[in-house]
C-alpha cells in the first residue's frame, strides 16, 4: 500500500477574522488552519450548557473538561431559559450567564457562545419562548421587523451579561455562533437569498450588542445559510440518528470513513423539510472546523441509542484523519433541564417534535454525563487530544491525503480505511488507520505494509496486523526533539520534557535516523488512563483535575495512581478512601413506585444512587416535583442526590415496558416494571499532590 504525499501547495488565504487581547495574544485564521500568536493552532472545544447545570458545580466540571483536553467551552444560550414570559428576564442561578463567563475566565478556558436566536439543542420550541411563537402576525427566523426587534432585545440582554468579557477586553469570549441550521428547516425563512441577508443582519446586531470577537461561525451542513467571509462554516457528525422516525437500525455511517466527509446528511433531519447537500459558501476557502462532533447522543422515546466509547473515539479520529482542524464536541458535558415557571422545557411531541424527550435529563450519553460522571469515552478522547497538542504545529499545518485504495463506502467492512496528514514544509506526518464501525465487525488485515512516498524519499512502516476495532495513528519522518523517528507501529500519546510516551499492545518497533529519543511505551489500556498536568503524566482509573496548582482525584474507593516525571522510574501514589459516609435503602410502595431512604454524607461526599430496573422509564420525585428521569437505553442510570437538591424522601417511579416493536433499542431491554435493586456510589475528592 502506498500513500504519495508529495505535493505543491499554495499559500493559504488570510481570512478577515481574528483579534488581539490586552496581553498581545492574537487569534487569526487562514484558509487552512487557525493561528494563536502567529503559530498553527488546533483548538479542542467542548459544549457544556450552563443553564443545564448547577451553578455551584460549574468550576469543578470545567476543571474536568480541561483535564480532558478541552480549551474552549462552548454553550448554547436558550432564549426560553431567560425570557420564558415576555419581558420577564431571568439571569439568576443556573441561568446566570455573566457568572458562567466569569468562571470560564477564572478557570483559564476560552468561551464560545452560540447565541441563536434559534439554537435548538433539544430545547422546547428549539429555544424560542412560547410567547414569541404566539405573537400575532410574527414571522419567525426571518427579516420581519417585529421579530428582529425581539432578537435585538435578546442580543442586548446577552451583551449586557457578557460586557467586558470579550477577548479584546482580556476576557475569555473568543467567538459567537450566529443562528443554527438556518436552512430550509422548521420555521426558517424559505427564501435562500433572504436567509443569507438575514445572517449578515444577525451578525451586525450581535456586534451592536457588544459581541466584538475574533471568530463568528455558522453551522453549514444541510445547505444552511453561511455567507462567504461573514461567518466561518462549522460542521458536525453523529454516530447515529436518535431524532429519526424509524425503529430500524441505522445503516453504516460515513462518520467512520477516513475521508473529508463534510456534510452529514443525518444532522437535523428531524426538522428539515428538505435537505441540500450543497454548501452555501465556498467551503474550500475555510479551515475544516467541527462544532457538533457527537461526544455522545441522546435517547428519545422512540430510539434508545447506546453509544460505545469506541464509536466516539473512532468518529473523532476519522474527522481528525480526514482533515478537520478543530474538534468541537456536542455535547462534551451532559446536563439537566432547569425547571420552567410556566412549562417544562424539553422538546416533545406536544410542541411539534416527532418524538418525546425526557423532561429533565440531558445526559446525552456525553463524555462527562449529566452529573459529571465520566464515560469510557473520556479516556479515548483525552489521549487523542494529548497527541494533537504534542504535535500541534505539524498537525494543524498538514494536508490530508486519502489513497485510491482506501475504503470510501460506509458499508464496506473489508477494505482497509487509511489516510495520511502530511506537513509539506517539514516533510513529516501521520498515517491514520480506523478499523472500528459502530455495531459492526471489520475484517482483520494481516501483514499490512504501508509505504509513504515523501519528498525526501520513501518510508515504509513496520508490518501491522490491524484487528477489528483498532484505531492507529502512526507518525513518520517526525522530529522527537533532536531525534528523528522514521517509522513506528505505536501511536504517540504525549511528551514530558525530553521523554516521549507512545502506546501499543504489540511489540513496539521504533526506527530512528541516528540517535534515538527516550520513549516509554504504554499499553493501550493505560493510554486511556493517562492525564497530563504540567511536567507529569498520571495514570489513574478515576477522574483527575487541577485546582490552585494541586492535583485532585474524584475517587469512589481506594486507588493507586502512577506518576511519571521527566526522568526516572514512575512512582505510585496510594489514595485511601476511608470509611463510607452515606447510605440509601428503599421500600416498595406498589404500582411501580418506591421510596428511597437516604442517609446523606456529612463530609461533603457526593452520593450517587444507581438504579437497576426493568421498564420503559425511571423518574425520581420529591412529592409531586420531578427531579430526574431517564429512558431505559442499557446504560446504568445513576442519580446524584446532592445535585438534585438532596431530597429528604425521594420517590422513584418506574414506567412499564412498552411493546418491543414500538421502540428501537441498541441493546435488548428487560421487560417489566420493577426496581430490581440499587447501588450506592460515594464520590470523594482526594488530594493527589
N, C-alpha and C positions, 0 to 999 in steps of 0.2 A: 504494500500500500504506500502511496506516495502523496505527499502534500507539497505542492510547489508554492512557496511563499515569496518568490522573487517578484517584485512589482515596483513600478514607478508610481509615486503618489503625489498628488498636488498639495500645495499648502492649504490647510483648511481655512474656510472663510471666517473672518471675525464677525460675530453676530452682535446686534445692538442691545445686549443685556449685560448686567453687571453692576458693581458698586464697590465702594470703599468705606470701611468703618473708621472711627476716630484714631484707632491704633495704626492705621495704614494697611490693614489686611484687605486684600482685594479678592473679589469673585468676578470671573469673566467667563465667556462662553465662545467657543468656535464651532464650526460645523461638524466636529468630530468628538470633542470632549469638553468638560468644564475645567476651569483652572482656579486654583487657590494660590494667591500670591505668585501668580505667573507660572505655576507648575501644574502639570496634569493632575487632575483630581477625580477620584472615583467615589462619589458620595454614596453612603448607605442610609436609607431613610425608612423609618417605621411609623406606621399610623397608630395613634392612640387617641381616642375621643375623650377629651377632658370632661365633658358633660355626662359621660357614661362611666365615670369612676369617682370614687370617694376622694374629695379634695385633700383630705389628710394623708392620703397614700400616694399622691402624685409624685412626690420627690423620690420615694422609695422605688416606685415602679420605673421611673425614668433611669434611676441608677442601674436597675437590672437590664433595661434596654441598652444602656451604654455598655454594660458588661457583655452584652450580646453583639456588640459592634455597631450599634446604631449611633449615628452622629447628628442626624436631623430627625426631630419628632414632628410628624405632620398630624393635622387634625381637621376633620370636618367641623364647620360651625353650622349647627342646626337652628334655623330661624325659629321653628316652633318651640325649641327649648328655651328661647329667650323672650319671645313675644307670643305666648300661647293665646292671650286675649289682646285684642287690638289696643295699642297704647299702654299696655301693662308689661313693662320690661322687667326681666329678672336676670341679674348677673350675680346672684348670691350662691353660696355653697359650691356644688359641683359645676355650676354654671358661671363661675367667676373667671371669665376669660383673662382679665387683667392679671389675676393671681397666677393662673396657669402659665402665662408668658413669663412672669417673674420667676417662677420655679424653673422653667427652662433655662433662663439666664443664670440663676444661682447654680444649677447643675451643669452649666457649661455645655449645653447642647443647642444646636440651631433649631429654629422653629419654622415650619411651613404651614400656613393657614389656608385651608380650602373653604373659601367664604361663600361659595354659591353664586347667586341666591338659591339655586336649587341643587342641593348636594346629593340627595338620595340616601345612600348608606342604610337602607332598610329601615328608614325612619318614617313615621306616619306622614302621608302625603308627599313623601320624598323630602320632608323637611319644611314644607310650606305649612303655615298655620291654617287652621280650618277657616278662620275669619277671612283670610286672604282669598281662599278659593271661593268663598261665598259672596265676595264683594260684587254687587250688581254691575254688569257690563264690563268687568275687567277681562283683559286678555293676558293670561299668564305667559311668562317666558317669551315676551315679545317687546316691541318698541312702543307699546301702549303707554301714553304719558302717565295715566293713573298708576299702572303697575310700576313704572320706572320711579315714580315719586316715592312709593313704598320701599323699593330697593335702595334708593338714595338714603332714606332714613335708616334702613338696616345697616348699610355700609358706614354711615356716620356714627352710629352707636358702636359698631365694632371698632371703628377707627379711634373713638374716644377711649375704649378699653385698651387699645394697643399703643396709645400715644407714648412717644419717647422710646419705644422698644424696637424700632426698625434698625436694620443693620447699619445704616448711615448714622444713627444716633448712638451706636455702641450696644444696641440691643440684639436679641437672638433671631429676629424675624428676617429671614433671607428671601422668602418667596411667598407668593399668593397664587392660588389656583382660582381661575375665573370660571364660573358655571361648572357643569358636569354632564358629559354625554349629551351635549347640546346639538342634537341632530334631529332626524325626523322621528322623535320619540314622543312618549306620553306628554301631552300638553306643551309641546315645543312649537315655536314659530315654524310653520310648514315651508316658508319660502327660504331657500338656501342663501340667496343674496342678502336677505334681511337678517338672517342669523349671523352672517359674517359681520354685517354692520353693527348688530347688537353687541357682539363680542368687543368691538372697539369701544362702544359706549360704556359697557360694563367696566372695562379696564380703566377708562378715564374717570368714571365715577369712583372706583376704588382708589385711584391716585388722589382725586379731590378729597377723599375722606381721610387721607393721610398714609395710605399704603404705598409709599415710595420705597420700593425694594429692588434688589438686583435681579430677581427671577420672577417672571409671570408665566404661568403654564395653563394649558387646557388639555383635557382628555381628547384624544384624536381618533380613537377607534370608532368603527361603525359609521364613518362619514361625518363625524361631529365637526362643528364649525371651529376651525383653528386658523385664523388669518395669519398669513406669512409675516414674520418679523414683528408681530404684535404679541403673540404668545408662543412659548416653546411647547411643542407637542409632547405629551407623555402618553405612554401605552400601558397595557396590562395583560394579564394572563391568569387563568384559574384552572385547577386540575379537574374540575367537574362543574356542573351547572345545576345547583340546587334550586335555582329560580325557574328551571324548566317545568313544563306542564305534563310531563310523562312519568310513568312509573317504571320505565325501561332503563336498563343500564346504558350509560353513555358509551359511544364508540371511543376508540383510542384517540387520545388528544395530541394535537400538534405541539402542545407545551413540552413534550419530551423529545422533540427533534432538535438537533444542533444546527439550526438554520435561523436566519433572521425572520422568524415568524412574527411580524409586527402587528397584524390586525386580527386579534382573537375574535372569531365570529360569534362566540357564545356570550360575551360580556354584555349585560343589559338586555339580553334577548327577551326577558320577561316583559319589558315595557316598550320595546321597539315595535313600531307598526310596520316598518320595512328596514332593511339593513343594507348599507352600502359598504363594499369592500374597498372603495376608493378613499384616499385621504383628500381633505380639502386644502391641504398645504403641500408644498414640495418637501416631502419627508426626508429626502436625501440631503437637504441643507442643514439638518439638525443632528446633534448627538442623539443616539438611541437611549432614551430615558424611560424607566418604568415608574409608575405611581401606584399601580394596583397589581402587584405581583402577589398572588394569594398566599399569605403566610398560613392560611387555613381556609375554611369555608363554612358557612353557616348551614344548619339543618332547618328545613321548613316542615310544615305539617305533611306535605306530600312526599318530599325527598329527604331521607335521613342519610346524609353523607358522613363518612368517617375517613378523614384524611390520614394516610400513613405518613410518618415523618419523612420517609424517603420520597414521597410524592413532592412535598415541599422542597426538599433538598435538590432533587433532580430537576424540577422546574426552574429553580433559581440558577443552578449550574448551567442549564441549557440556555437560559437567557444571557447569562454571562458569556458562555462559549459561543453564542450566536451573535455577539456584538454589543449587547447592552452596556452602557457606560454610566448607569445609575441604577441601583437596585432599590426600588421603593415598594415596601410590603404593605398590603392591605388585607387584614389588619395585622400588625405585629403584636398588638396587645388587645385582648378582648375587654369587654365591659358589661355593664348592666344599665338598661334604660332607666332614666330617672322617673320619678313619679310625675305625672301630669296633674295639673289642678282641675282640668275640665274633661280630659280624655286620657286613655292610655296612649303611649307614644310610639307603639310598634306598628309596622306595616301589617296589613291584614286584608282578607277578602272584603271586609266591611268597608274598607277605604279604597276598593278598586284593584287591589293587588291580586294576582292569580292564586296565591296560597297564603295561609296564615303563618305568622312567625310567633315565637314565644313573646309574651308580654314584657318580661323583664330581661331575660338572658340575651346577651350579645357576645357569648363566649367565642363564637366564630371558629372554634377548634384552632385558635390562634397559637402562635409560638409561645406567648405568655397568655394564659387563659383569663377568663372572666374575673378570677380572684388572684391573678398574678402567679398562678401555678405554671411552671414551665412544662411544655410538652417536649417530647423527644426531638422535635424539630429545632428546639433551642440550640442543642449541641451541633446538629448538622449545619445549620446556617451560620452559627458563630465561627466555626472553623473555616467556612468559606470566606467570611469577612476578614478573618485574620490573614488569610492568604492574599486577598486583594490589597490590604493595607501594607503587607510586607513587600509587595512588588508594584505599588500604585503607579509610579511614573511609567514603568514599562507597559503595564496593562492598559491604562487609560489612553495612551497614545498608540495603541496597537490596532491593526486591521484584522477583520475576520476572513478566513479562507475556508470554504466548505468544499472538499474534494468531490469529484463527479461520482465516485463510488460510495459516498456516504449516504446513509438512509435518508430519504426525503418524503416517505409515505408513512403516515402515522400508524397505519395498521400493519406495516411490515415489521415483524418481530425477529426476522432472520438476519437482515443486513446490519452490519456494524454502523453505529451512529458516532461519527467523529468529525472534529473540526480543529482549526488552529486559530490562535490570535497571535499575530506577528508584529513586532515593533521593527519597522523598517530601519529607523535611524540606528538602533542598537543591534540589529540583526539577531534578535532572540525572541523567544515567545513560549507559548504553552500549547500542547495538544490536549484536547478535551475528548473524553470517551464517556458516553452515557449508555448504560445497559439496563436502565430501570424504566418501566412503563407501568403506570397505575393499574393495579388489578390484573396484570398480565405477566407471563413468563417470557423472557427474552432468551434467545438461543445463546449457548456458550460458544465463545470463539477461542480456539486454542492456537498457540504459536503465532499470535498476531505480531507482525513486524512492520512498523511504520517508519518510513524514511521522510525526513523533512529536507527539501531542497532549498537551502538558504543562499544568499548572495556569496557567502564565504565558503560554500561547499555543502555536501550532503551529510546529514547527521541521522543515524539510524538508532531508534530507541531500542532498549533491551526487549527481547521477546516477551510477550504477555499472554496470559490466559485471562480472558475477560468473561467473568461469570455473570449470571443473572443478578441484577440489582447493583452491579459495580458502577461506580462513578469516579472517574480518574481525571486528574489534571496534572499533566506531566511537563515540566519545563525542559527546554533545550537551549543550548548556547547561552546560558544565563549566568550573569555575574553574581556570585555569592561573596560580597565583599571584594577581596583581592583575588579570589579564586574563580575559575570559570567552569561551571558544570555543563558538560556537553550533553549528557542524557542520563535518564534515570527511569526506574519503574515505580518510584514512590512519589506521592503528592506532597508538596510543601504545605507547612502549617504556618510558621511564623519565624521571626528572628529575635533572639535575645542577645544583644551585644554582637559578638562575632560568632555566636553559636546558632546554628540553623536547626529547625525541627521539621522533620518530614514524617509521613506515616504510610504504612503498608502492612498487610498480613503475609505478603510473600517475602522471600529472601531479598533484601534490598540490594540494588545494584546502582552504584554512583560512578559515572565515568567523567573524570576531570581532565582538563587540559593542564598538565603540570601539577602544581601544588593543590592539595585537596583542602576544602573547608571543613571545619568541625561540624559534624552532623549528628544529631540524636534522632534515632528512628523510633517512633511510637507505633503502637498497634492502631488499627482502625478504630477500635472501641475507645481507646484512650484519647484519640484525637477529638472525639465528641465530648470528652470530659474536660477539655482544655479551656482555660481562661487566661488572658494576658492582662497584667496590670503593671505598668512601668517596666522595670527591668527583671521581672519574674514571670514564670509560667506556672500556673497552678492546675493540677488535675484533681477534679472533685466530682462527686456524684450528687451534689446539691448546687443550688444557685449561689454564686458569689457576687458581691458588688463592693464598690469602693465608696467610702464616705470619710471626708476630712483626713485623707491620707492613710486611712486604715482599711483593711480588707475584712469583710464580714461574710458569714455564711448563713443562709436560710436553711437550717437543719431540721430534720424530723426524727433524728436519733443520733447516736454516736457515729462519727465518721472520721476517716483518715484522708488527709489532703496532702498530695505530693507536690513539692515545690522545687522548681529548677531555677537556678540563677544563671549568671553569665558564664560561670566556670564551676567546676567541681561536680561531685555527685549530688543528686537531689536529696532533700531531707523530707521527713514526714511530720506533719502537724496532726496530732490526735485531738479531736474535739469531743468532749464529754457532754452529752445532752443533759444528764441529771434525771431527777425524778419527774414523772408526769405531773402536770399541774391542773388538769382538767379532765372531764369525762362526760359521757352522754349515754343515756338509755332511752328506751321508748316503750310505750304501751299501745295496744291496738284499740281503736275506738269503734271500728266497724265501717262497712261500706267504703273500704279503701282509704280510710283515714287513720292517722296515728299521731300520738302526742309525744314530742321529744321532751326529755328531762335533762337539760344541760347543766353541768356544774362548770362554770367558767374559770379559766386560769386567772390567778391573782397577780401573776408576774408579767403580764403583757403578751404572753404567747397568743398566737392566732390558733383557733380551733376549727379544723375542717371536719365536717361530717360527710362521709361518703356513703351514698345510698345504693344498695343492691336491690333492684326492684324489677318486677315484670309488669309491663303496662305501656301505654302509649305516651304518657307524660307524667312527670312528677312536679308538684308545686309545694312551696313552703309558705305558710301563712303565719301571721300573728293576729289573732282574732279574725277579722274579715279582710285584713290587708295582705295582699300578695307581696311577698318579699323576694321570691326567687322561683324560677321554673326552668324546666329543660325537657325537650323532646327526647325520647329514647333514641340513641343512634349507635349504641355499642360502646361508647366511651363512658367511663365511670363518672358519675355525677357527684362532685364534691362541692359542698357549700361552705364558705367561710361565715360562720355565725357572727363573728365580730364585724365583718364588713357589711352584713345585712342588718346591723343595729343591735346585736346581742339580745335577741328577743328572750323574754323570761319563759314563755310557754309556746314555742313554735309548734305548729301543726303541719303534718305532711299529708298531702292528698295525692293518691295515685289514681290516674285515669285508666280505665280498662283498655286492653288491646283492641285494635280495630281489625277488620278482615285484612289478611296479608295482601290481597290484590289492591287494596286501597292506598297502599304506601309503597315507596321504594326504600329498601334497606341495603346498605353495603354489606352488613353482616346480619346473620339470622337474628331475629328478635324473639326473646322469650314471650310466650303467650300468657296472659293472665292479668291480675290486678292485685298486686301484693308487694309489700315491703318485706323483702326476704332477710334483710339484715342491714346493719350499719357498721361502719368502721370509723373510729375517731383518729384523726391525724393532728398532732400538735406541731406547730411550726415555731421554732425559737431562733432568734438571731444571736449568733455566737461570733466572738472576735477571733479572727484567724491570725492576723498580725498587724 
